[in-house]
Amino acid sequence: MDINIQNKKIELIQWLSTLNDESIIEKIMKLRENEKVDWWEEISKEEKKSIENGLKDAASGNMDSHSNVRKLYDKWL
């Protein structure tokens, strides 16, 4: 990460730690809330479909046990 960005973040943290103006703190909190991105909106259609299929499988009881899955994927874990 860019050192200049790191320095700016440290400067903001220091400034924020001394801030007593509640209205500014509230504005910062609103800004932070507006910047949050829902991860669901960031993933591809294929990823969404895969998750939805997994949820359907789980709801219908179509699942393998944890131990069976570990046996299948042990070499990658």
Buried (B, 14 or more C-beta within 10 A) or exposed (E): EEEEEEEEEEEEEEEEEEEEEEEEEEEEEEEEEEEEEEEEEEEEEEEEEEEEEEEEEEEEEEEEEEEEEEEEEEEEE
